[in-house]
Amino acid sequence: MTSDLEVDRIVRACLAEDLGPVGDLTSEWTVPAGATGTAHVVAREAGVLSGTRSVAAAYAVLDPSLRVTWHVADGGRVEPGTRVATVTGSARSILAGERTALNLLGHLSGVATRTAHVVALVAGTGARIVDTRKTTPGLRALQKEAVVHGGGGNHRFGLHDAVLVKDNHIALGGGLEAVLARLDDRPGHLTPVEVEVDTLEQLAVVLGHDARRVAQGRRPVVTAVLLDNMPPEVVRVGVTRVRAHPVPVLVEVSGGVSEATVRALAEAGPDVISLGALTHSVRCLDLGLDHAG
């Protein structure tokens, strides 16, 4: 779960962007300083909710005296007209935080909703749906949390927590065999190593490299392979070859995955399917703030 410090950092940056150095001029010039009110966050369409902590944090930063009551939790489903939350307190504060709160809640709920839809498409196949690093700068932690709220899982969070050898690493590192040789004694046993392959020939090189190590009594280097931009029939062959490997290796499928192709890819037998589209091109879930007048 995203830390409270990270949520606070994000909402403060969003509020600073919206309020600037002087605050909400419109509300200060039109609403009496002592006015209070109540407003409800209401869903305008069906979806899966995410981002409640962001909204609560935004209003807490603006005005700790505001009271935010949630009627739906993160991961909960909403329908048009569902009352998601109620905000009570200073009218000026409610208005000042409205757009930041709805921007974050709508975007993150859009991520959760898209994820839930894709997860449903592969139900029963055994494949897990996960995100990628194709996230909005500054929002990665919240977007990845939203993927979890939608029933998906997280890939690595950054360049710092796993080794993922991609085509550019292979090209700039002198080729696949040279890169594998360089990895031989590099990572510790707690650092996962995944290698992306574009062809079954490359897959054979990766599996052969570790099969020789295992035969020599040495630990394998590669813990996962990523089958990139392969059609389902090729993925199925690749999965079969990996399952015959002397040690367990996780199989991930990525690249060009869409809602139209994800089911067939899942049925080909991989463990994981990763989609950048879960975070980089989602539509904001339509949520509004209605005055309880």
MIVO-530215 format. One line per 4 residues: number of its first residue (from 1); for each residue x, y, z of C-alpha. Coordinates in nm, 2 decimals. Layout:
% residues N
NUM	X Y Z; ...
This chain:
% residues 293
1	0.00 0.00 0.00; 0.12 0.35 -0.08; 0.26 0.52 0.23; 0.09 0.81 0.39
5	0.40 1.02 0.32; 0.38 0.95 -0.05; 0.01 1.03 -0.06; 0.08 1.35 0.12
9	0.36 1.45 -0.12; 0.14 1.39 -0.42; -0.17 1.58 -0.30; 0.05 1.88 -0.18
13	0.20 1.90 -0.53; -0.15 1.89 -0.69; -0.29 2.15 -0.45; 0.00 2.38 -0.51
17	-0.05 2.35 -0.89; -0.42 2.45 -0.85; -0.41 2.71 -0.58; -0.09 2.88 -0.67
21	0.05 3.14 -0.42; -0.28 3.31 -0.33; -0.55 3.04 -0.32; -0.90 3.00 -0.45
25	-0.99 3.36 -0.56; -1.34 3.28 -0.67; -1.45 3.11 -0.35; -1.28 3.38 -0.14
29	-1.46 3.66 -0.33; -1.80 3.49 -0.35; -1.85 3.28 -0.04; -1.86 3.42 0.32
33	-1.56 3.32 0.53; -1.77 3.15 0.80; -2.01 2.97 0.57; -2.03 2.59 0.61
37	-2.19 2.32 0.40; -2.21 1.96 0.29; -2.13 1.81 -0.04; -2.15 1.45 -0.18
41	-1.91 1.28 -0.41; -2.14 1.10 -0.66; -2.06 0.85 -0.93; -2.20 0.94 -1.28
45	-2.12 0.60 -1.43; -2.04 0.25 -1.33; -1.69 0.16 -1.22; -1.45 0.05 -0.95
49	-1.34 0.31 -0.69; -0.98 0.40 -0.61; -0.81 0.70 -0.46; -1.01 0.76 -0.13
53	-0.69 0.83 0.06; -0.59 1.09 -0.19; -0.91 1.28 -0.14; -0.90 1.25 0.23
57	-0.54 1.37 0.24; -0.61 1.67 0.00; -0.89 1.79 0.22; -0.69 1.73 0.54
61	-0.40 1.94 0.40; -0.64 2.22 0.30; -0.85 2.22 0.62; -0.81 1.96 0.90
65	-1.15 2.06 1.04; -1.33 1.92 0.73; -1.50 1.58 0.78; -1.49 1.33 0.50
69	-1.71 1.03 0.54; -1.68 0.74 0.29; -1.97 0.53 0.18; -1.77 0.31 -0.06
73	-1.42 0.17 0.00; -1.13 0.14 -0.25; -1.20 -0.16 -0.47; -1.57 -0.12 -0.43
77	-1.80 -0.10 -0.73; -2.02 0.20 -0.80; -2.32 0.26 -1.03; -2.46 0.58 -1.17
81	-2.59 0.78 -0.87; -2.39 0.60 -0.61; -2.30 0.83 -0.32; -1.93 0.77 -0.27
85	-1.84 1.02 0.00; -1.98 1.31 0.20; -1.77 1.62 0.28; -1.88 1.85 0.56
89	-1.73 2.18 0.69; -1.60 2.51 0.56; -1.77 2.59 0.23; -1.46 2.77 0.10
93	-1.24 2.47 0.18; -1.48 2.22 0.02; -1.47 2.43 -0.30; -1.09 2.48 -0.30
97	-1.02 2.11 -0.28; -1.30 2.00 -0.52; -1.10 1.98 -0.84; -0.78 1.82 -0.69
101	-1.00 1.56 -0.51; -1.20 1.47 -0.82; -0.90 1.47 -1.05; -0.72 1.22 -0.84
105	-1.03 1.01 -0.76; -1.16 1.00 -1.12; -0.82 0.91 -1.27; -0.73 0.64 -1.02
109	-1.09 0.50 -1.04; -1.04 0.49 -1.41; -0.73 0.28 -1.37; -0.91 0.05 -1.13
113	-1.21 0.02 -1.36; -0.99 -0.06 -1.66; -0.80 -0.32 -1.47; -1.11 -0.49 -1.34
117	-1.24 -0.52 -1.69; -0.92 -0.68 -1.82; -0.90 -0.91 -1.52; -1.26 -1.03 -1.60
121	-1.16 -1.10 -1.96; -0.90 -1.36 -1.85; -1.10 -1.52 -1.56; -1.05 -1.89 -1.53
125	-0.72 -1.90 -1.73; -0.48 -1.88 -1.43; -0.30 -1.58 -1.58; -0.25 -1.27 -1.37
129	-0.29 -0.92 -1.50; -0.02 -0.67 -1.40; 0.09 -0.32 -1.48; 0.41 -0.17 -1.61
133	0.63 0.13 -1.56; 0.43 0.33 -1.82; 0.28 0.55 -1.55; 0.22 0.92 -1.52
137	0.53 1.09 -1.37; 0.48 1.15 -1.00; 0.17 0.93 -0.98; 0.32 0.58 -1.01
141	0.26 0.47 -0.65; -0.11 0.57 -0.66; -0.16 0.43 -1.01; -0.01 0.09 -0.91
145	-0.23 0.09 -0.60; -0.53 0.15 -0.82; -0.44 -0.15 -1.03; -0.45 -0.36 -0.72
149	-0.79 -0.21 -0.63; -0.91 -0.33 -0.97; -0.79 -0.69 -0.90; -0.46 -0.68 -1.08
153	-0.10 -0.70 -0.96; 0.21 -0.49 -0.97; 0.52 -0.54 -1.19; 0.84 -0.38 -1.06
157	0.80 -0.03 -0.92; 1.12 0.11 -1.07; 1.46 0.04 -1.21; 1.58 -0.02 -0.86
161	1.39 -0.33 -0.74; 1.45 -0.59 -1.02; 1.66 -0.67 -1.32; 1.46 -0.66 -1.65
165	1.68 -0.71 -1.96; 1.51 -0.57 -2.26; 1.60 -0.55 -2.63; 1.79 -0.23 -2.59
169	2.00 -0.38 -2.31; 2.08 -0.67 -2.54; 2.16 -0.45 -2.83; 2.38 -0.21 -2.63
173	2.53 -0.48 -2.42; 2.68 -0.67 -2.70; 2.42 -0.94 -2.77; 2.21 -1.18 -2.56
177	2.49 -1.43 -2.48; 2.73 -1.15 -2.37; 2.46 -1.00 -2.15; 2.38 -1.34 -1.99
181	2.75 -1.40 -1.93; 2.77 -1.06 -1.76; 2.48 -1.15 -1.54; 2.62 -1.49 -1.43
185	2.76 -1.38 -1.10; 2.61 -1.04 -1.07; 2.27 -1.05 -0.89; 2.22 -1.19 -0.54
189	1.96 -1.46 -0.48; 1.71 -1.20 -0.36; 1.72 -1.00 -0.69; 1.48 -1.13 -0.95
193	1.61 -1.14 -1.31; 1.38 -1.13 -1.61; 1.49 -1.14 -1.97; 1.28 -1.02 -2.26
197	1.29 -1.23 -2.58; 1.14 -1.15 -2.92; 1.18 -1.50 -3.07; 1.18 -1.86 -2.97
201	1.54 -1.88 -3.08; 1.63 -1.62 -2.81; 1.43 -1.81 -2.56; 1.63 -2.12 -2.64
205	1.95 -1.92 -2.57; 1.82 -1.81 -2.23; 1.70 -2.15 -2.12; 2.02 -2.32 -2.25
209	2.24 -2.09 -2.06; 2.07 -2.17 -1.73; 2.03 -2.54 -1.81; 2.41 -2.57 -1.84
213	2.46 -2.38 -1.51; 2.21 -2.61 -1.33; 2.39 -2.92 -1.48; 2.71 -2.79 -1.33
217	2.55 -2.76 -0.99; 2.53 -2.38 -1.01; 2.22 -2.17 -0.94; 2.02 -2.04 -1.24
221	2.04 -1.67 -1.33; 1.70 -1.61 -1.49; 1.39 -1.62 -1.27; 1.14 -1.50 -1.54
225	1.12 -1.46 -1.92; 0.91 -1.21 -2.10; 0.77 -1.32 -2.44; 0.74 -0.99 -2.62
229	0.49 -0.93 -2.90; 0.43 -1.29 -2.97; 0.09 -1.43 -3.10; -0.09 -1.69 -2.89
233	0.03 -1.99 -3.09; 0.40 -1.89 -3.04; 0.34 -1.81 -2.68; 0.20 -2.16 -2.63
237	0.51 -2.31 -2.78; 0.73 -2.09 -2.56; 0.54 -2.18 -2.24; 0.58 -2.55 -2.32
241	0.95 -2.51 -2.35; 0.98 -2.31 -2.03; 0.77 -2.57 -1.84; 1.02 -2.84 -1.95
245	1.32 -2.64 -1.81; 1.50 -2.80 -1.52; 1.40 -2.52 -1.28; 1.09 -2.31 -1.24
249	1.08 -2.00 -1.46; 0.79 -1.75 -1.46; 0.65 -1.67 -1.80; 0.53 -1.32 -1.87
253	0.36 -1.20 -2.19; 0.37 -0.83 -2.29; 0.38 -0.61 -2.60; 0.08 -0.53 -2.81
257	-0.17 -0.68 -2.56; -0.52 -0.55 -2.61; -0.87 -0.63 -2.47; -0.93 -0.81 -2.80
261	-0.62 -1.04 -2.77; -0.57 -1.08 -2.39; -0.80 -1.38 -2.36; -0.63 -1.59 -2.63
265	-0.29 -1.50 -2.49; -0.40 -1.60 -2.14; -0.52 -1.93 -2.27; -0.18 -2.00 -2.41
269	-0.06 -2.06 -2.06; 0.16 -1.77 -1.93; 0.17 -1.69 -1.56; 0.15 -1.31 -1.61
273	0.03 -1.07 -1.87; 0.15 -0.71 -1.84; -0.03 -0.41 -2.00; 0.09 -0.05 -2.01
277	-0.26 0.05 -2.11; -0.38 -0.01 -1.75; -0.22 0.32 -1.65; -0.10 0.51 -1.96
281	-0.43 0.55 -2.15; -0.72 0.51 -1.92; -1.03 0.73 -1.92; -1.12 0.91 -1.61
285	-1.42 0.77 -1.43; -1.69 1.04 -1.41; -1.75 1.15 -1.06; -1.89 1.48 -0.94
289	-1.93 1.68 -0.62; -2.29 1.78 -0.56; -2.39 2.04 -0.30; -2.64 1.89 -0.05
293	-2.87 2.19 -0.06
